Structures are given as structure tokens and as C-alpha cells.
Amino acid sequence: MLAAARTTYLFPPRTGAVLRLLAHPVRTARAVAYLAGLSQTSIAGRLRLLALLPSAADLVQDARRHDVRHLHIHSCANAAHLGALAAILGDLTYSLTLHGDLPVYGVDHAAKMARASFVAAVTRPLAQQIAEVSPATPNPVIWMGVDCARFTPSHRAPGQDFTVATVARLNHMKGHRFFLQAMAQLRQQGISIAYRIAGEGPERDAILAEIDRLGLQDQVQMMGSLDESRVLDLLRSVDALALSSIGQGEAAPVTVMEAMACGLPVICSRIGGTGDMIRDGVDGFLVPQGDVAAIADRLRRLQSDPEFAGAMGQAARQSALVSFDHQTNARLLLSRIAEAQK
């Protein structure tokens, strides 16, 4: 309720937004021309985007009311068009953060970015995508970050089964099946791993079926959807985190940052920006997507060598403090915004 009371909702636009547009016909005409010039968007799509004009007028008015001179937008989808329209209608500067592969956010990215002061990326591969689309736009890499003062290591009692967690939506692209198959390989070698799966989604029945097929019912716990506090409790009760995703569905997985902040070694697919996040063999393991044998090998190393696993966890914690602390990254973003005001 408190957050809702502090939030200005731009859609539907407030009464009077159209009148504000009519009061500034030249700027409004420029904004319409911006939308008309979106060459990669269909005519129907451009007509739909006209609905953003009153909302952009509301955004300009709200910014002026609160003496806001710069907008930072955590999206490169239609919200980025809203930033461009606000710049045209109200001379506001704006910037964007790209959180995933550009194709996920629609088309006409060059137009969205042309007026932006900068477009931050949460990984270096995403920064490269920005550079290819809009070469003149600054594209700093700024992680989203996690609260490293809250997500801290815990020491598990000795003698417990080696336990791994995955915190992710139960989606085909998250690759839970590959980790389960790696567990089955190790079980054939006499190595038992406990696995806790946190999350919900459309693949729940398929994952349960795979657990039954592999005979892992006594080793796997399905925990359902967890809030942040329970995720923290989970991470502080296990020995490692696994994320065996495939495809293009990951950029800089927050669960990896949280696990590293908790001093956990991570076994993670090479996907998105994970190659920037993890130093393979030092503060975690990177494995090829879908490579069950590689997952099993890294699991065996961690399970069989507690001293090595502990050292890797300590290195993960230090990497998180250096790279992923949310306050550090917030200061980096604020510094960039301040430069945009000069």
C-alpha cells in the first residue's frame, strides 16, 4: 500500500493530458513524427504507440512537479519509447538499462537509444548488443547487484549430505532436467546429492516426472515459490547453487549473485553474462549448456573435497563484494546520471 501511494501511474493517462499536448502543438508534432519514423514497427504498432503520447505528457508534468530533470528507465521495450517521447515533449534527459537480449524488447532500438544519455547494460555481451545497434551511445556495464550486507555466508553443521539448490522459475529453459540427470549419474557411482528446487512454473509436472523416471524421489525436495527472506534461508542452508539454463533466457542471474554473496560455489551454464560473473574454477564453475557429464564432474569435485568447496565459496563471497554489491552499483549508476546533467 505504501509503495502504491508513492507511485505515479502513467496509464491510463490522467484527465487533462490531451489538453497538455494540444497546448504545445510543435512539440506534439515532433513526438508524432518520432513514432511515425519507427521503420521496424508495423503501421498498426505505430498507431498503438500513439496511446503513449498522453502518458508521456503526464510524465513530463509529474517530473516538473517534483523537479526531476532526468529519467532512468529499466527497460528497452515500450517504456524506452516513453522516455524518448518525454525528451521530445519536455526536454527531459533520460537513460536506459538493458537487462536481457535486445530481441526480447521489440524493435526500433536505435530510435529508442538515439536521444538517451547512455544505455547501461548488466553484462558485457549486452553492452556489445547496444554498441551494434547504436554505436554513438555510451554503454557502461553496471550490474543490478544484491544486498551483500543481508546475503551473507552461514556455516553448515558437518556430516550433513552435500546439498545443492536451484532458485528459478520452473521453465523448460532453466534446465532442471540436466542437473537431475547429473545426480542420477553420480548415484550410479555411489555418490548421493540432496537437491532443493525453489520456484513454480509450467514445467513442474515435467520435473516431477523426471525425478520419478530417475528414481530420485528421496533426494529431491520441491519447495515451491519462496519470498526473498525464505530464499536467503535456503541459500544459507545448502552447500552450492546450480543453474543449468539453456538458450538466451539469462543475462546476469540474480540468484547467482545472491548465492555468491552467501559464499556458495556455483555450477552455472555458460549463458548470457555468466562468463563475466564467474571465474571458472576459482569462484564457481561454468559448464556448457546441457552438458550433464560436466555438471556431474563439477558436483563430484565439490562433494568430494570440502576444503576446495569452502575455498571456492570464500572466493565467491569476495567476488560478490567487489562486483555485485547493490550500493556500489547504485553509486555507479548515480554517477552516470550526474554526468548526464552536466
C-alpha positions, 0 to 999 in steps of 0.5 A: 500500500505504501509503495502504491501511494508513492507511485505515479501511474502513467496509464491510463493517462490522467484527465487533462493530458490531451489538453497538455499536448494540444497546448504545445502543438510543435512539440506534439508534432515532433513526438508524432513524427518520432513514432511515425519514423519507427521503420521496424514497427508495423503501421498498426504498432505505430498507431498503438504507440500513439496511446503513449503520447498522453502518458508521456505528457503526464510524465513530463508534468509529474517530473516538473512537479517534483523537479526531476530533470532526468529519467532512468528507465529499466527497460528497452521495450515500450517504456524506452519509447516513453522516455524518448517521447518525454525528451521530445515533449519536455526536454527531459534527459533520460537513460536506459538499462538493458537487462536481457537480449535486445530481441526480447524488447521489440524493435526500433532500438536505435530510435529508442537509444538515439536521444538517451544519455547512455544505455547501461547494460548488466553484462558485457555481451549486452553492452556489445548488443547496444554498441551494434545497434547504436554505436554513438551511445555510451554503454557502461556495464553496471550490474543490478547487484544484491544486498551483500550486507543481508546475503551473507555466508552461514556455516553448515553443521558437518556430516550433513549430505552435500546439498545443492539448490536451484532458485528459478522459475520452473521453465523448460529453459532453466534446465532442471532436467540436466542437473537431475540427470547429473545426480542420477549419474553420480548415484550410479557411482555411489555418490548421493546429492540432496537437491532443493528446487525453489520456484513454480512454473509450467514445467513442474509436472515435467520435473516431477516426472523426471525425478520419478523416471530417475528414481530420485524421489528421496533426494529431491525436495520441491519447495515451491515459490519462496519470498526473498527472506525464505530464499536467503534461508535456503541459500544459507542452508545448502552447500552450492547453487546450480543453474543449468539454463539453456538458450538466451533466457539469462543475462546476469542471474540474480540468484547467482549473485545472491548465492555468491554473496552467501559464499556458495560455489556455483555450477552455472551454464555458460549463458548470457553474462555468466562468463563475466560473473564467474571465474571458472574454477576459482569462484564457481564453475561454468559448464556448457549448456546441457552438458550433464557429464560436466555438471556431474564432474563439477558436483563430484569435485565439490562433494568430494573435497570440502576444503576446495568447496569452502575455498571456492565459496570464500572466493565467491563471497569476495567476488560478490563484494567487489562486483555485485554489491547493490550500493556500489552499483547504485553509486555507479549508476548515480554517477552516470546520471550526474554526468548526464546533467552536466 
